[in-house]
């Protein structure tokens, strides 16, 4: 009996077993990584590729378009008319996306963005208020109001209510204080 065929067979078995163990370890590592992903991580990954999505939002019709930015508690979608919607992550009921895009949602993002991670919804709303941009605001109960953001606290905003097409100075009717946890969607409209 020669040992060469026997040893060759053992080497092949060992190599196949080692490869199977590496695949199993890689699969388990990936499962652990995915288990640690937050929804905002997946939204950020989708925003990097400007994925086409439909965000179903409490109290509002689905927001359809390209996911263009995502922060720690908000996502921004650009629709076919180029209008930008800020959606509160806490108001998202579900996300619809093409099956071919699902892998993009769980991939690792290219580089961490520490500044954007600190730009929460309140910060984005303050910027809209600072620029005196007219907005349409949806709450999670489906109420829609138009106006201009006057102030934004840590957990609420003050909205000077006025009709679309009128400036804030001309026609403020009321001031509404809206808790951010009840906010679903905000669309800035430069024509207000």
Secondary structure, DSSP 8 states (H G I E B T S, - for coil): --HHHHHHHHHHHHHHHHHHHHHHHHHHHHHHHHHT--HHHHHHHHHHTT-EEEEEETTS--EEEEEEEE-SSEEEEE-TT--EEEEEGGGEEEEEE-GGGHHHHHS--SS--HHHHH--HHHHHHHHHHTT-EEEEEETTS-EEEEEEEEE-SSEEEEEE--TTS-HHHH---EEEEEGGGEEEEEEETT-
